[in-house]
Amino acid sequence: MSNDPKLLTKARELAAQLAADVNQASTRLEHIRLTARANEAALLLQDLEKLLTTGEIDDEEDEPRSLS
């Protein structure tokens, strides 16, 4: 699969926007929900970067991943 810098740029921008939105949360529940979405976007970005650089991604649907 060829490297697509435009796609990676869009994914990075989305992940950054979602992370920034966490700071704008007005309630605890909203903060939790936005944090979850930001984490999902960051993990998707990691998978996309790996797919575009190595041609494969980790397929571990059964085990949740963390950003740590």
C-alpha positions in Angstrom: 0.0 0.0 0.0 1.4 3.4 -1.0 2.0 6.0 1.6 -0.8 8.6 1.5 0.4 11.8 3.3 -2.9 13.6 2.7 -4.8 10.8 4.5 -2.3 10.8 7.4 -2.5 14.6 7.7 -6.3 14.5 7.9 -6.2 11.7 10.5 -3.6 13.6 12.5 -5.7 16.7 12.4 -8.9 14.9 13.5 -7.0 13.2 16.4 -5.6 16.6 17.5 -9.0 18.3 17.2 -10.7 15.6 19.3 -7.9 15.8 21.9 -8.3 19.6 22.1 -12.1 19.1 22.5 -11.5 17.3 25.7 -10.4 20.5 27.3 -13.7 22.2 26.3 -15.8 19.6 28.1 -18.3 21.2 30.5 -19.3 18.1 32.5 -17.5 15.0 33.8 -19.6 12.8 31.5 -18.8 14.9 28.5 -15.1 14.8 29.4 -15.2 11.0 29.7 -17.0 10.6 26.3 -14.7 13.0 24.5 -11.6 11.4 26.0 -12.8 8.0 24.7 -13.3 9.4 21.2 -9.9 11.1 21.3 -8.3 7.9 22.4 -10.0 5.9 19.6 -8.9 8.5 17.0 -5.3 8.2 18.3 -5.4 4.4 18.1 -6.9 4.6 14.6 -4.1 7.0 13.6 -1.5 4.5 15.0 -3.1 1.7 13.0 -3.2 3.8 9.8 0.4 4.9 10.2 1.5 1.3 10.7 -0.6 0.1 7.7 0.9 2.7 5.4 4.4 2.0 6.5 4.5 -1.8 6.9 1.4 -2.9 5.1 -0.1 -4.6 8.1 -1.8 -3.8 11.4 -2.3 -5.7 14.6 -5.6 -7.5 14.5 -6.3 -7.9 18.2 -10.1 -7.2 18.4 -10.5 -9.3 21.6 -8.1 -7.2 23.7 -8.6 -3.5 24.4 -5.6 -1.4 23.8 -4.4 1.7 25.7 -2.3 4.7 24.7 0.2 4.2 27.5 
